[in-house]
Amino acid sequence: MATYAIGDIQGCYEPLQRLLDKVEFDSANDHLWIAGDLVNRGPQSLEVLRFLKGLGHRATSVLGNHDLHLLAVYYGDHKLKRSDTLDLIMKAADADELMDWLRHQPLVHFDEARNWCMSHAGIPPKWSGRKAHKLSQEVEAVLQGNHHREFFQQMYGNKPARWDKSLEGMDRIRAIVNCLTRMRFIDGMGTLDLLSKEGLDTAPNGFIPWFRHPNRKAADTRVLFGHWAALEGKVDVDNVYALDTGCVWGGKLTALRLDDEKFFRVGAQPKKKSK
């Protein structure tokens, strides 16, 4: 029995299957953790959703910003963007079942006994793994409740840009969502920069990558995250594992076996067989 954490799939179903073949994934005994962004930009988002849903309890997925975007389009009457590749999902006969399954996925998966915590964008410096999990449950209660359509109608927005425990209502929920699904750079006061998307050397003045922040409360927790393809899977602090290696952009799809912390990767395109 093994557990594999996999970075942003984003509709790259064929590389996902090659990666699972490479690690000899056993769907009867092994477990997959997916770090969010199951869908969008890639060509086979529908197949990815059907496959992971079909694994049942053998797959644990956290929600990423692209997953929430899909849900906002489906439930919140937002329009697809020109760059989206979600049309087939919207038209699928099983769309209702897939969207209901997706909105019941967590924002944080916290295995305290094994000391692993996974969210799409990471854990803000002011939060411990336990705190991140607790706050994520506030959002999940809304997503999975009877007022989820209202949430998706109001989900978008960069404000408030800083977490404050006194926040209430939609501002509080949006702040939690942005921290867990969109965070990259953060300043000393905990303010998020939600515009910069490139590598570490592109930090706006006064901002640093969230995982370099001094005195992180989750520093002793092993944190898995995706979302930041420009990192190419490389971080320079202990106990932090970047899993998004840009498969949808022609890079690689990455899996980390949690049992021995060994990485496995496949390219976005199959290797050509030599003649």
Backbone as CSV, one residue per row, in Angstrom:
resi,resn,N_x,N_y,N_z,CA_x,CA_y,CA_z,C_x,C_y,C_z
1,MET,0.847,-1.195,0.000,0.000,0.000,0.000,0.884,1.247,0.000
2,ALA,0.657,2.135,-0.961,1.443,3.361,-1.077,0.517,4.544,-1.306
3,THR,0.984,5.742,-0.937,0.246,6.970,-1.170,1.079,7.878,-2.061
4,TYR,0.474,8.349,-3.143,1.150,9.225,-4.085,0.436,10.565,-4.135
5,ALA,1.184,11.649,-3.970,0.645,13.002,-4.132,1.031,13.506,-5.517
6,ILE,0.051,13.999,-6.264,0.267,14.406,-7.647,-0.082,15.878,-7.813
7,GLY,0.736,16.585,-8.582,0.522,18.004,-8.827,-0.573,18.276,-9.840
8,ASP,-0.688,19.521,-10.235,-1.769,20.011,-11.090,-1.877,19.192,-12.375
9,ILE,-3.016,18.533,-12.553,-3.254,17.712,-13.738,-3.791,18.570,-14.881
10,GLN,-4.715,19.435,-14.577,-5.292,20.391,-15.528,-5.715,19.748,-16.856
11,GLY,-6.432,18.658,-16.743,-6.972,18.025,-17.934,-5.990,17.175,-18.707
12,CYS,-4.795,16.941,-18.174,-3.779,16.136,-18.865,-3.958,14.665,-18.479
13,TYR,-5.007,14.070,-19.004,-5.382,12.707,-18.624,-4.367,11.675,-19.102
14,GLU,-3.894,11.823,-20.327,-2.964,10.830,-20.875,-1.650,10.799,-20.095
15,PRO,-1.029,11.951,-19.786,0.157,11.910,-18.914,-0.140,11.340,-17.532
16,LEU,-1.331,11.602,-16.998,-1.699,11.035,-15.697,-1.660,9.514,-15.749
17,GLN,-2.202,8.935,-16.807,-2.200,7.479,-16.915,-0.789,6.930,-17.074
18,ARG,0.068,7.641,-17.803,1.458,7.195,-17.929,2.185,7.287,-16.590
19,LEU,1.880,8.330,-15.822,2.504,8.471,-14.504,2.067,7.349,-13.575
20,LEU,0.783,7.018,-13.609,0.291,5.931,-12.762,0.868,4.591,-13.180
21,ASP,1.067,4.408,-14.467,1.732,3.186,-14.942,3.178,3.138,-14.437
22,LYS,3.824,4.286,-14.452,5.234,4.338,-14.040,5.404,3.948,-12.583
23,VAL,4.477,4.375,-11.731,4.599,4.047,-10.301,3.905,2.727,-9.970
24,GLU,3.345,2.089,-10.994,2.616,0.825,-10.818,1.501,0.981,-9.804
25,PHE,0.703,2.027,-10.004,-0.404,2.327,-9.097,-1.402,1.182,-9.063
26,ASP,-1.736,0.757,-7.864,-2.694,-0.318,-7.636,-3.968,0.294,-7.058
27,SER,-5.010,0.396,-7.869,-6.240,1.069,-7.433,-6.965,0.324,-6.320
28,ALA,-6.576,-0.911,-6.074,-7.220,-1.675,-4.997,-6.557,-1.422,-3.642
29,ASN,-5.311,-0.951,-3.671,-4.575,-0.805,-2.413,-3.920,0.556,-2.215
30,ASP,-3.490,1.195,-3.298,-2.797,2.469,-3.191,-3.787,3.628,-3.113
31,HIS,-3.260,4.791,-2.778,-4.102,5.979,-2.618,-3.458,7.146,-3.353
32,LEU,-4.299,7.974,-3.981,-3.836,9.188,-4.653,-4.284,10.414,-3.874
33,TRP,-3.365,11.372,-3.708,-3.706,12.711,-3.239,-3.437,13.648,-4.409
34,ILE,-4.410,14.467,-4.755,-4.261,15.391,-5.875,-4.290,16.814,-5.331
35,ALA,-3.279,17.614,-5.701,-3.095,18.939,-5.113,-3.901,20.039,-5.801
36,GLY,-5.023,19.693,-6.387,-5.914,20.693,-6.963,-5.619,21.002,-8.414
37,ASP,-6.518,21.789,-9.030,-6.486,22.069,-10.467,-6.509,20.765,-11.254
38,LEU,-7.578,20.040,-11.069,-7.786,18.812,-11.828,-8.073,19.118,-13.287
39,VAL,-8.641,20.300,-13.534,-9.220,20.606,-14.842,-8.662,21.910,-15.415
40,ASN,-8.959,22.081,-16.721,-8.806,23.331,-17.468,-7.433,23.490,-18.107
41,ARG,-7.464,24.084,-19.275,-6.320,24.353,-20.150,-5.880,23.099,-20.892
42,GLY,-5.927,21.948,-20.253,-5.583,20.704,-20.932,-6.765,20.152,-21.708
43,PRO,-6.545,19.085,-22.519,-7.566,18.612,-23.461,-8.584,17.624,-22.912
44,GLN,-8.346,17.027,-21.734,-9.210,15.933,-21.289,-9.655,16.103,-19.838
45,SER,-10.193,17.266,-19.534,-10.668,17.523,-18.167,-11.810,16.598,-17.781
46,LEU,-12.700,16.317,-18.708,-13.838,15.446,-18.426,-13.355,14.054,-18.029
47,GLU,-12.374,13.537,-18.762,-11.849,12.207,-18.454,-11.166,12.180,-17.088
48,VAL,-10.467,13.258,-16.746,-9.807,13.328,-15.435,-10.839,13.260,-14.316
49,LEU,-11.896,14.051,-14.422,-12.928,14.049,-13.385,-13.574,12.675,-13.245
50,ARG,-13.920,12.069,-14.357,-14.563,10.753,-14.310,-13.638,9.716,-13.685
51,PHE,-12.370,9.768,-14.036,-11.418,8.796,-13.506,-11.257,8.939,-11.991
52,LEU,-11.024,10.166,-11.522,-10.797,10.364,-10.092,-12.055,10.090,-9.280
53,LYS,-13.191,10.500,-9.789,-14.449,10.194,-9.107,-14.639,8.682,-9.009
54,GLY,-14.258,7.986,-10.059,-14.419,6.534,-10.087,-13.524,5.798,-9.108
55,LEU,-12.449,6.448,-8.649,-11.561,5.804,-7.676,-12.161,5.789,-6.269
56,GLY,-13.216,6.563,-6.059,-13.869,6.567,-4.752,-12.920,7.018,-3.656
57,HIS,-12.901,6.270,-2.545,-12.093,6.662,-1.391,-10.602,6.511,-1.634
58,ARG,-10.209,5.942,-2.773,-8.789,5.796,-3.091,-8.176,7.094,-3.615
59,ALA,-8.992,8.098,-3.881,-8.488,9.391,-4.348,-8.958,10.499,-3.418
60,THR,-8.041,11.354,-3.015,-8.346,12.531,-2.202,-7.862,13.754,-2.966
61,SER,-8.785,14.599,-3.375,-8.429,15.789,-4.142,-8.787,17.033,-3.345
62,VAL,-7.895,18.023,-3.360,-8.254,19.332,-2.821,-8.612,20.243,-3.988
63,LEU,-9.389,21.268,-3.716,-9.842,22.166,-4.769,-8.780,23.212,-5.079
64,GLY,-8.557,23.429,-6.370,-7.692,24.497,-6.825,-8.508,25.613,-7.439
65,ASN,-7.845,26.692,-7.837,-8.562,27.836,-8.391,-9.279,27.500,-9.695
66,HIS,-8.710,26.607,-10.513,-9.391,26.231,-11.753,-10.613,25.356,-11.475
67,ASP,-10.537,24.531,-10.462,-11.695,23.718,-10.077,-12.828,24.611,-9.580
68,LEU,-12.481,25.606,-8.773,-13.490,26.538,-8.279,-14.069,27.374,-9.412
69,HIS,-13.242,27.703,-10.393,-13.738,28.440,-11.557,-14.777,27.612,-12.307
70,LEU,-14.495,26.343,-12.501,-15.467,25.468,-13.153,-16.778,25.443,-12.378
71,LEU,-16.697,25.308,-11.075,-17.902,25.279,-10.250,-18.646,26.608,-10.307
72,ALA,-17.903,27.720,-10.378,-18.529,29.034,-10.450,-19.268,29.218,-11.766
73,VAL,-18.725,28.658,-12.835,-19.413,28.708,-14.128,-20.671,27.838,-14.087
74,TYR,-20.526,26.659,-13.491,-21.641,25.703,-13.495,-22.777,26.134,-12.570
75,TYR,-22.422,26.614,-11.381,-23.453,26.946,-10.386,-23.711,28.445,-10.250
76,GLY,-22.741,29.261,-10.632,-22.845,30.690,-10.365,-23.154,31.550,-11.567
77,ASP,-23.443,30.914,-12.694,-23.834,31.635,-13.913,-22.720,32.519,-14.472
78,HIS,-21.469,32.220,-14.158,-20.363,32.944,-14.773,-20.081,32.350,-16.156
79,LYS,-19.475,33.124,-17.023,-19.186,32.670,-18.374,-17.794,32.049,-18.439
80,LEU,-17.658,31.099,-19.358,-16.350,30.523,-19.608,-15.437,31.577,-20.228
81,LYS,-14.137,31.493,-19.911,-13.150,32.367,-20.528,-12.697,31.768,-21.855
82,ARG,-12.135,32.615,-22.694,-11.699,32.150,-24.008,-10.657,31.038,-23.894
83,SER,-9.822,31.096,-22.841,-8.759,30.106,-22.674,-9.227,28.821,-21.994
84,ASP,-10.471,28.768,-21.539,-10.980,27.590,-20.847,-11.186,26.423,-21.814
85,THR,-11.006,25.218,-21.309,-11.273,24.006,-22.091,-12.245,23.123,-21.314
86,LEU,-13.369,23.713,-20.941,-14.319,23.057,-20.046,-15.660,22.757,-20.717
87,ASP,-15.766,23.034,-22.006,-17.051,22.904,-22.700,-17.631,21.496,-22.605
88,LEU,-16.776,20.484,-22.769,-17.272,19.107,-22.767,-17.858,18.718,-21.418
89,ILE,-17.289,19.267,-20.347,-17.840,18.990,-19.026,-19.242,19.578,-18.911
90,MET,-19.406,20.804,-19.367,-20.694,21.484,-19.256,-21.788,20.744,-20.020
91,LYS,-21.409,20.059,-21.093,-22.377,19.372,-21.948,-22.541,17.893,-21.607
92,ALA,-21.722,17.377,-20.694,-21.718,15.944,-20.405,-23.013,15.485,-19.745
93,ALA,-23.433,14.278,-20.067,-24.660,13.721,-19.491,-24.536,13.543,-17.983
94,ASP,-23.329,13.317,-17.505,-23.100,13.124,-16.068,-22.557,14.388,-15.394
95,ALA,-22.760,15.545,-16.003,-22.224,16.802,-15.459,-22.714,17.070,-14.036
96,ASP,-23.993,16.845,-13.788,-24.538,17.102,-12.451,-23.825,16.255,-11.400
97,GLU,-23.610,14.979,-11.702,-22.938,14.087,-10.758,-21.492,14.518,-10.528
98,LEU,-20.802,14.874,-11.606,-19.401,15.270,-11.494,-19.248,16.564,-10.704
99,MET,-20.130,17.537,-10.965,-20.034,18.812,-10.258,-20.409,18.653,-8.780
100,ASP,-21.349,17.785,-8.493,-21.703,17.538,-7.097,-20.539,16.875,-6.373
101,TRP,-19.879,15.940,-7.047,-18.689,15.306,-6.456,-17.597,16.339,-6.235
102,LEU,-17.358,17.206,-7.217,-16.265,18.165,-7.129,-16.482,19.161,-5.993
103,ARG,-17.691,19.666,-5.848,-17.912,20.665,-4.796,-17.900,20.050,-3.389
104,HIS,-17.865,18.756,-3.306,-17.738,18.086,-2.012,-16.291,17.705,-1.688
105,GLN,-15.347,18.175,-2.506,-13.936,17.960,-2.192,-13.450,19.059,-1.247
106,PRO,-12.459,18.776,-0.409,-11.986,19.760,0.573,-11.033,20.778,-0.050
107,LEU,-10.731,21.818,0.698,-9.670,22.750,0.317,-8.338,22.361,0.960
108,VAL,-8.410,21.652,2.068,-7.209,21.195,2.770,-7.384,19.735,3.152
109,HIS,-6.372,18.947,2.915,-6.341,17.577,3.424,-5.214,17.505,4.452
110,PHE,-5.571,17.232,5.691,-4.615,17.248,6.794,-4.563,15.873,7.440
111,ASP,-3.440,15.198,7.267,-3.212,13.912,7.907,-2.260,14.162,9.077
112,GLU,-2.827,14.513,10.217,-2.014,14.919,11.359,-1.158,13.770,11.870
113,ALA,-1.686,12.566,11.809,-0.938,11.420,12.320,0.342,11.184,11.518
114,ARG,0.287,11.444,10.216,1.462,11.240,9.352,2.229,12.540,9.113
115,ASN,1.700,13.640,9.653,2.344,14.949,9.531,2.445,15.419,8.083
116,TRP,1.357,15.273,7.337,1.268,15.802,5.975,0.047,16.708,5.877
117,CYS,0.207,17.826,5.186,-0.910,18.740,4.935,-0.839,19.179,3.482
118,MET,-1.955,19.099,2.776,-1.991,19.445,1.358,-3.080,20.466,1.082
119,SER,-2.711,21.542,0.415,-3.676,22.468,-0.161,-3.130,22.921,-1.502
120,HIS,-3.959,23.537,-2.309,-3.529,23.861,-3.665,-2.377,24.863,-3.690
121,ALA,-2.473,25.942,-2.901,-1.478,27.009,-2.975,-0.510,27.017,-1.801
122,GLY,-0.746,26.207,-0.772,0.119,26.192,0.400,-0.621,26.641,1.643
123,ILE,0.128,26.954,2.683,-0.455,27.376,3.957,0.117,28.744,4.332
124,PRO,-0.718,29.750,4.528,-0.223,31.081,4.920,0.641,31.009,6.173
125,PRO,1.650,31.854,6.268,2.593,31.787,7.393,1.946,31.867,8.769
126,LYS,0.828,32.572,8.887,0.191,32.754,10.194,-0.633,31.541,10.628
127,TRP,-0.795,30.559,9.744,-1.637,29.405,10.060,-0.796,28.156,10.281
128,SER,-1.175,27.363,11.241,-0.646,26.007,11.372,-1.439,25.098,10.437
129,GLY,-0.985,23.862,10.289,-1.742,22.917,9.485,-3.134,22.693,10.047
130,ARG,-3.204,22.593,11.360,-4.506,22.386,12.003,-5.431,23.586,11.789
131,LYS,-4.872,24.803,11.862,-5.667,26.014,11.650,-6.152,26.094,10.203
132,ALA,-5.278,25.788,9.260,-5.669,25.800,7.850,-6.815,24.823,7.596
133,HIS,-6.711,23.658,8.201,-7.763,22.653,8.044,-9.076,23.144,8.642
134,LYS,-9.011,23.738,9.801,-10.222,24.233,10.455,-10.888,25.334,9.638
135,LEU,-10.097,26.266,9.117,-10.660,27.354,8.317,-11.204,26.836,6.994
136,SER,-10.548,25.846,6.427,-11.041,25.282,5.167,-12.416,24.652,5.353
137,GLN,-12.664,24.119,6.524,-13.969,23.507,6.780,-15.092,24.536,6.788
138,GLU,-14.780,25.789,7.123,-15.790,26.843,7.031,-16.232,27.033,5.582
139,VAL,-15.273,27.021,4.681,-15.592,27.160,3.261,-16.348,25.936,2.760
140,GLU,-15.889,24.765,3.159,-16.522,23.523,2.701,-17.978,23.446,3.142
141,ALA,-18.284,23.981,4.319,-19.674,23.984,4.784,-20.558,24.796,3.842
142,VAL,-19.994,25.870,3.300,-20.746,26.688,2.347,-20.846,25.984,0.995
143,LEU,-19.721,25.464,0.511,-19.713,24.783,-0.787,-20.676,23.604,-0.818
144,GLN,-20.746,22.888,0.276,-21.531,21.662,0.315,-22.951,21.884,0.823
145,GLY,-23.262,23.125,1.190,-24.570,23.434,1.749,-25.566,23.909,0.719
146,ASN,-26.693,24.405,1.213,-27.786,24.809,0.323,-27.589,26.183,-0.309
147,HIS,-26.541,26.903,0.121,-26.331,28.252,-0.398,-25.080,28.339,-1.272
148,HIS,-24.686,27.200,-1.855,-23.466,27.196,-2.653,-23.577,28.060,-3.908
149,ARG,-24.779,28.158,-4.478,-24.936,28.998,-5.677,-24.658,30.463,-5.356
150,GLU,-25.084,30.913,-4.196,-24.834,32.299,-3.795,-23.341,32.534,-3.625
151,PHE,-22.642,31.561,-3.065,-21.200,31.695,-2.900,-20.514,31.832,-4.250
152,PHE,-20.853,30.954,-5.191,-20.165,30.983,-6.480,-20.468,32.255,-7.265
153,GLN,-21.607,32.856,-7.031,-21.919,34.121,-7.682,-21.038,35.249,-7.168
154,GLN,-20.543,35.142,-5.927,-19.768,36.211,-5.298,-18.311,35.826,-5.023
155,MET,-17.869,34.710,-5.545,-16.566,34.159,-5.181,-15.396,35.017,-5.651
156,TYR,-15.474,35.577,-6.843,-14.327,36.261,-7.427,-14.009,37.568,-6.718
157,GLY,-12.718,37.891,-6.662,-12.290,39.157,-6.081,-10.976,39.028,-5.337
158,ASN,-10.161,40.081,-5.372,-8.859,40.082,-4.709,-8.896,40.664,-3.303
159,LYS,-10.050,41.115,-2.869,-10.163,41.721,-1.546,-11.161,40.945,-0.694
160,PRO,-10.886,40.861,0.623,-9.715,41.405,1.319,-8.439,40.644,0.969
161,ALA,-7.331,41.373,0.861,-6.051,40.787,0.467,-5.245,40.280,1.657
162,ARG,-5.755,40.497,2.861,-5.030,40.068,4.061,-5.992,39.362,5.015
163,TRP,-5.554,38.230,5.534,-6.379,37.489,6.482,-6.460,38.222,7.807
164,ASP,-7.675,38.264,8.353,-7.921,38.817,9.675,-9.000,37.957,10.316
165,LYS,-8.750,37.479,11.516,-9.693,36.571,12.151,-11.041,37.224,12.427
166,SER,-11.099,38.555,12.372,-12.364,39.253,12.616,-13.244,39.345,11.370
167,LEU,-12.730,38.908,10.222,-13.518,38.958,8.992,-14.782,38.115,9.142
168,GLU,-15.837,38.552,8.481,-17.113,37.844,8.541,-17.706,37.702,7.146
169,GLY,-18.688,36.818,7.053,-19.474,36.683,5.836,-18.644,36.322,4.623
170,MET,-19.025,36.882,3.465,-18.356,36.550,2.222,-16.904,37.005,2.213
171,ASP,-16.583,38.123,2.868,-15.186,38.564,2.928,-14.318,37.502,3.605
172,ARG,-14.820,36.901,4.650,-14.061,35.864,5.363,-13.867,34.629,4.478
173,ILE,-14.940,34.187,3.845,-14.857,32.995,2.998,-13.934,33.244,1.815
174,ARG,-14.056,34.418,1.177,-13.210,34.731,0.026,-11.740,34.804,0.433
175,ALA,-11.456,35.374,1.599,-10.073,35.466,2.061,-9.466,34.079,2.269
176,ILE,-10.223,33.173,2.852,-9.740,31.802,3.054,-9.480,31.131,1.711
177,VAL,-10.424,31.277,0.797,-10.280,30.679,-0.534,-9.044,31.212,-1.239
178,ASN,-8.842,32.513,-1.214,-7.692,33.097,-1.897,-6.375,32.637,-1.277
179,CYS,-6.332,32.530,0.046,-5.119,32.047,0.711,-4.783,30.623,0.311
180,LEU,-5.768,29.784,0.213,-5.536,28.357,-0.006,-5.454,27.965,-1.473
181,THR,-5.936,28.822,-2.374,-5.954,28.431,-3.791,-5.237,29.393,-4.723
182,ARG,-4.852,30.602,-4.245,-4.256,31.578,-5.149,-2.942,32.171,-4.646
183,MET,-2.558,31.902,-3.445,-1.387,32.519,-2.816,-0.089,32.129,-3.513
184,ARG,0.798,33.115,-3.698,2.190,32.880,-4.096,3.111,33.768,-3.245
185,PHE,3.068,35.062,-3.507,3.898,36.011,-2.752,3.072,36.673,-1.653
186,ILE,3.750,36.996,-0.540,3.072,37.567,0.613,4.043,38.532,1.303
187,ASP,3.531,39.587,1.915,4.433,40.518,2.602,4.483,40.229,4.092
188,GLY,5.234,41.037,4.819,5.448,40.791,6.236,4.206,40.904,7.083
189,MET,3.183,41.610,6.571,1.933,41.778,7.296,0.901,40.713,6.926
190,GLY,1.254,39.863,5.956,0.332,38.821,5.538,-0.540,39.200,4.357
191,THR,-0.210,40.299,3.672,-0.972,40.721,2.498,-0.560,39.885,1.289
192,LEU,-1.533,39.395,0.550,-1.266,38.593,-0.635,-1.068,39.481,-1.860
193,ASP,-0.104,39.124,-2.701,-0.027,39.679,-4.050,-0.635,38.632,-4.979
194,LEU,-1.763,38.960,-5.595,-2.499,37.987,-6.395,-2.341,38.228,-7.890
195,LEU,-1.329,38.989,-8.270,-1.106,39.286,-9.686,0.144,38.613,-10.231
196,SER,1.201,38.517,-9.451,2.464,37.941,-9.920,2.367,36.415,-9.972
197,LYS,2.832,35.847,-11.102,2.683,34.405,-11.307,3.985,33.716,-11.727
198,GLU,5.064,34.487,-11.835,6.292,33.907,-12.360,7.190,33.385,-11.244
199,GLY,8.493,33.302,-11.500,9.419,32.683,-10.572,9.768,33.530,-9.366
200,LEU,10.657,32.986,-8.537,10.984,33.609,-7.264,11.624,34.984,-7.425
201,ASP,12.308,35.209,-8.538,12.999,36.482,-8.728,12.073,37.586,-9.224
202,THR,10.779,37.293,-9.315,9.821,38.300,-9.797,8.963,38.847,-8.655
203,ALA,9.355,38.591,-7.425,8.564,39.057,-6.281,8.436,40.576,-6.301
204,PRO,7.230,41.104,-6.118,7.069,42.557,-6.005,7.842,43.083,-4.804
205,ASN,8.175,44.344,-4.830,8.924,44.959,-3.747,8.205,44.769,-2.412
206,GLY,8.913,44.237,-1.431,8.341,44.028,-0.108,7.663,42.690,0.072
207,PHE,7.646,41.861,-0.976,6.976,40.561,-0.910,7.997,39.435,-1.054
208,ILE,7.677,38.278,-0.469,8.500,37.082,-0.582,7.592,35.883,-0.805
209,PRO,8.110,34.768,-1.310,7.300,33.554,-1.418,6.785,33.154,-0.039
210,TRP,5.571,32.673,0.023,4.958,32.370,1.309,5.797,31.403,2.134
211,PHE,6.476,30.445,1.462,7.210,29.415,2.212,8.541,29.929,2.762
212,ARG,8.996,31.098,2.329,10.225,31.688,2.874,9.959,32.619,4.055
213,HIS,8.704,32.795,4.379,8.355,33.723,5.458,8.925,33.212,6.787
214,PRO,9.605,34.074,7.551,10.167,33.617,8.832,9.060,33.275,9.834
215,ASN,9.349,32.339,10.685,8.433,31.956,11.766,7.107,31.414,11.259
216,ARG,7.151,30.662,10.152,5.920,30.016,9.676,5.404,29.062,10.744
217,LYS,4.127,29.139,11.041,3.560,28.285,12.079,3.450,26.831,11.642
218,ALA,3.491,26.604,10.329,3.420,25.227,9.831,4.798,24.700,9.430
219,ALA,5.866,25.312,9.952,7.218,24.946,9.537,7.562,23.490,9.853
220,ASP,6.950,22.930,10.878,7.246,21.546,11.256,6.293,20.544,10.606
221,THR,5.368,21.043,9.813,4.430,20.180,9.092,4.902,20.019,7.652
222,ARG,4.838,18.817,7.128,5.218,18.592,5.736,4.062,19.048,4.842
223,VAL,4.324,20.078,4.045,3.279,20.733,3.264,3.430,20.402,1.779
224,LEU,2.353,19.935,1.178,2.279,19.654,-0.251,1.437,20.740,-0.924
225,PHE,1.918,21.260,-2.040,1.126,22.250,-2.757,1.428,22.194,-4.249
226,GLY,0.535,22.773,-5.038,0.708,22.878,-6.481,0.720,24.345,-6.882
227,HIS,-0.062,24.678,-7.899,-0.419,26.060,-8.243,0.686,26.890,-8.882
228,TRP,1.961,26.635,-8.589,3.034,27.539,-8.961,3.985,26.833,-9.930
229,ALA,3.562,26.721,-11.184,4.338,25.970,-12.172,5.717,26.568,-12.410
230,ALA,5.842,27.905,-12.242,7.125,28.567,-12.504,8.227,28.113,-11.562
231,LEU,7.875,27.499,-10.443,8.888,26.980,-9.520,9.565,25.725,-10.065
232,GLU,8.908,25.071,-11.018,9.418,23.833,-11.612,9.692,22.764,-10.549
233,GLY,8.897,22.793,-9.488,9.029,21.785,-8.446,10.153,22.029,-7.459
234,LYS,10.784,23.226,-7.515,11.948,23.491,-6.676,11.619,24.519,-5.596
235,VAL,11.861,24.160,-4.340,11.741,25.085,-3.212,13.013,24.949,-2.373
236,ASP,13.285,25.981,-1.579,14.554,26.014,-0.853,14.373,26.010,0.661
237,VAL,13.263,25.422,1.127,13.051,25.275,2.564,12.642,23.837,2.857
238,ASP,12.871,23.417,4.075,12.528,22.047,4.464,11.028,21.891,4.646
239,ASN,10.567,20.676,4.464,9.178,20.292,4.733,8.166,20.940,3.792
240,VAL,8.602,21.459,2.662,7.691,22.038,1.670,7.964,21.374,0.328
241,TYR,6.907,20.865,-0.326,7.044,20.083,-1.542,6.166,20.682,-2.630
242,ALA,6.801,21.231,-3.666,6.088,21.831,-4.793,5.819,20.757,-5.850
243,LEU,4.559,20.558,-6.184,4.184,19.444,-7.063,3.774,19.872,-8.469
244,ASP,3.556,21.162,-8.683,3.159,21.621,-10.024,4.408,21.834,-10.864
245,THR,4.616,20.975,-11.845,5.767,21.104,-12.742,5.330,21.365,-14.180
246,GLY,4.173,22.009,-14.324,3.775,22.582,-15.604,3.463,21.613,-16.720
247,CYS,2.827,20.504,-16.409,2.500,19.534,-17.460,1.667,20.184,-18.566
248,VAL,0.680,20.975,-18.198,-0.219,21.565,-19.190,0.508,22.568,-20.081
249,TRP,1.671,23.047,-19.645,2.475,23.993,-20.435,3.614,23.289,-21.172
250,GLY,3.554,21.970,-21.241,4.595,21.225,-21.925,5.703,20.735,-21.013
251,GLY,5.523,20.903,-19.702,6.517,20.446,-18.735,6.320,18.998,-18.358
252,LYS,6.221,18.738,-17.058,6.081,17.368,-16.580,4.948,17.260,-15.572
253,LEU,4.468,16.046,-15.379,3.515,15.744,-14.320,4.269,14.989,-13.242
254,THR,4.114,15.436,-12.007,4.931,14.935,-10.899,4.097,14.215,-9.852
255,ALA,4.643,13.128,-9.344,4.076,12.420,-8.196,5.152,12.283,-7.125
256,LEU,4.755,12.422,-5.879,5.643,12.184,-4.742,5.077,11.024,-3.941
257,ARG,5.859,9.967,-3.780,5.429,8.858,-2.924,5.698,9.265,-1.480
258,LEU,4.648,9.409,-0.711,4.788,9.952,0.637,5.536,9.009,1.570
259,ASP,5.464,7.742,1.286,6.050,6.748,2.177,7.572,6.883,2.276
260,ASP,8.243,7.242,1.160,9.706,7.388,1.181,10.171,8.697,0.553
261,GLU,9.202,9.594,0.234,9.475,10.919,-0.331,10.274,10.829,-1.638
262,LYS,9.955,9.865,-2.462,10.598,9.709,-3.763,9.717,10.334,-4.838
263,PHE,10.345,11.111,-5.739,9.623,11.757,-6.822,9.606,10.881,-8.068
264,PHE,8.505,10.990,-8.820,8.365,10.348,-10.115,7.797,11.395,-11.080
265,ARG,8.285,11.413,-12.317,7.803,12.395,-13.284,7.682,11.766,-14.666
266,VAL,6.717,12.282,-15.434,6.599,11.940,-16.856,6.439,13.241,-17.624
267,GLY,6.867,13.243,-18.869,6.731,14.416,-19.709,5.305,14.593,-20.192
268,ALA,5.026,15.799,-20.646,3.689,16.086,-21.157,3.371,15.252,-22.389
269,GLN,4.388,14.919,-23.169,4.213,14.098,-24.364,4.954,12.776,-24.192
270,PRO,4.395,11.684,-24.697,5.092,10.390,-24.601,6.415,10.439,-25.351
271,LYS,7.393,9.720,-24.855,8.669,9.638,-25.551,8.506,8.863,-26.857
272,LYS,9.122,9.376,-27.907,9.051,8.683,-29.188,9.908,7.438,-29.159
273,LYS,9.355,6.368,-29.662,10.106,5.111,-29.707,11.169,5.172,-30.802
274,SER,12.355,4.757,-30.450,13.438,4.750,-31.446,13.183,3.682,-32.492
275,LYS,13.541,4.004,-33.724,13.286,3.069,-34.813,14.368,2.010,-34.842
